[in-house]
Amino acid sequence: MREEEIKRKRTESRLVELLPEAFSGLNDNRINALAVTAVVCSRGRYDAKVYLDKSYLSEKEQGEALKQLRAVSGFLSTYVRESEGWFKSPKFTFEFDSQLEDISKIEALFKEIGKRHENDDEDKANES
């Protein structure tokens, strides 16, 4: 891994910790309890895509939360800069993470395959 990649990964890791702290300092119940699942920074660390857990939010609440996050992105940038002593902060874009849903769907498929496999084995044993 090159030095630039290491710096980017370090920045991403630090943002995963800092952003929930910043959210909790806000007086908006829609966003102060949001969980950050991942942060992906651009090469120059000018932009950061923040992935959020959507497991307990409806579609409408997700839209409201994204709208509110866009409104407070300046506060979040200031919070990050001051907390870390950075000269600049990445520009944040927010997205809800569907990876957890995808993982649960895949696990359900594997369980179904396992049950079918067990049933096939039982059928073969009964035929013998």
C-alpha positions as CSV (number, residue, x, y, z in Angstrom):
1,M,0.0,0.0,0.0
2,R,1.4,3.4,-1.0
3,E,1.7,6.3,1.5
4,E,-1.2,8.2,-0.1
5,E,-3.5,5.2,0.3
6,I,-2.5,4.8,3.9
7,K,-3.3,8.5,4.6
8,R,-6.7,8.1,2.8
9,K,-7.6,5.0,4.9
10,R,-6.5,6.8,8.1
11,T,-8.7,9.7,7.2
12,E,-11.7,7.4,6.4
13,S,-11.2,5.6,9.7
14,R,-11.1,8.9,11.6
15,L,-14.2,10.2,9.9
16,V,-16.1,7.0,10.8
17,E,-15.4,7.9,14.5
18,L,-15.9,11.7,14.3
19,L,-19.1,12.0,12.3
20,P,-21.3,10.1,14.9
21,E,-19.8,12.4,17.5
22,A,-20.8,15.4,15.4
23,F,-24.3,14.0,14.8
24,S,-24.9,13.5,18.5
25,G,-24.2,17.2,19.2
26,L,-27.1,18.2,16.9
27,N,-30.5,18.9,18.3
28,D,-32.3,17.0,15.5
29,N,-33.6,13.6,16.5
30,R,-33.7,12.5,12.9
31,I,-30.0,12.5,12.6
32,N,-28.3,12.6,16.0
33,A,-28.6,8.8,16.3
34,L,-27.5,7.8,12.8
35,A,-24.8,5.2,12.6
36,V,-22.0,5.6,10.1
37,T,-21.2,2.2,8.5
38,A,-18.4,3.4,6.2
39,V,-16.7,6.5,4.7
40,V,-15.0,6.4,1.3
41,C,-12.7,9.4,0.5
42,S,-11.7,10.4,-3.0
43,R,-8.0,10.2,-4.0
44,G,-7.1,13.7,-2.9
45,R,-9.4,13.5,0.2
46,Y,-11.4,16.4,-1.1
47,D,-14.7,14.5,-1.2
48,A,-16.0,11.9,1.2
49,K,-19.0,9.6,0.7
50,V,-20.6,8.7,4.0
51,Y,-22.6,5.5,4.2
52,L,-25.3,5.4,6.9
53,D,-27.3,2.6,8.5
54,K,-30.9,2.7,7.4
55,S,-32.2,-0.3,9.3
56,Y,-34.7,1.6,11.5
57,L,-35.8,4.4,9.2
58,S,-38.7,4.4,6.7
59,E,-38.2,5.8,3.2
60,K,-39.7,9.1,4.2
61,E,-37.5,9.4,7.2
62,Q,-34.5,8.6,5.1
63,G,-35.3,11.4,2.7
64,E,-35.8,13.8,5.6
65,A,-32.5,12.8,7.2
66,L,-30.6,13.2,3.9
67,K,-32.1,16.7,3.5
68,Q,-31.2,17.7,7.0
69,L,-27.6,16.3,6.6
70,R,-27.1,18.4,3.5
71,A,-28.2,21.4,5.5
72,V,-25.8,20.8,8.4
73,S,-22.8,19.7,6.3
74,G,-21.0,23.0,6.9
75,F,-21.3,22.4,10.7
76,L,-20.0,18.8,10.2
77,S,-17.0,20.1,8.2
78,T,-16.2,22.7,10.9
79,Y,-16.5,20.1,13.6
80,V,-14.1,17.7,11.8
81,R,-11.6,20.4,11.1
82,E,-11.5,21.7,14.6
83,S,-11.5,18.2,16.2
84,E,-8.5,17.1,14.2
85,G,-6.7,20.4,13.6
86,W,-7.0,19.9,9.9
87,F,-6.7,22.8,7.5
88,K,-9.6,21.6,5.4
89,S,-12.3,19.0,5.6
90,P,-13.7,16.8,2.8
91,K,-17.0,17.7,1.2
92,F,-19.5,15.2,2.5
93,T,-22.1,13.4,0.5
94,F,-24.5,11.1,2.4
95,E,-26.0,7.8,1.3
96,F,-27.9,5.0,3.1
97,D,-26.0,1.7,3.0
98,S,-27.9,-1.2,1.6
99,Q,-25.1,-3.6,2.2
100,L,-26.6,-4.9,5.4
101,E,-29.8,-5.8,3.7
102,D,-27.9,-7.5,0.9
103,I,-26.0,-9.6,3.4
104,S,-29.1,-10.7,5.1
105,K,-30.7,-11.7,1.8
106,I,-27.6,-13.7,0.9
107,E,-27.6,-15.4,4.3
108,A,-31.3,-16.3,3.8
109,L,-30.5,-17.8,0.4
110,F,-27.7,-19.9,1.9
111,K,-30.0,-21.2,4.7
112,E,-32.6,-22.2,2.0
113,I,-30.0,-24.0,0.0
114,G,-28.8,-25.8,3.1
115,K,-32.4,-26.9,3.9
116,R,-32.9,-28.2,0.3
117,H,-29.5,-30.0,0.5
118,E,-30.6,-31.7,3.8
119,N,-33.9,-32.7,2.3
120,D,-32.2,-34.2,-0.7
121,D,-29.9,-36.2,1.5
122,E,-32.9,-37.5,3.5
123,D,-34.7,-38.5,0.3
124,K,-31.6,-40.4,-0.9
125,A,-31.3,-42.1,2.5
126,N,-35.0,-43.1,2.4
127,E,-34.6,-44.6,-1.1
128,S,-31.8,-46.9,0.0
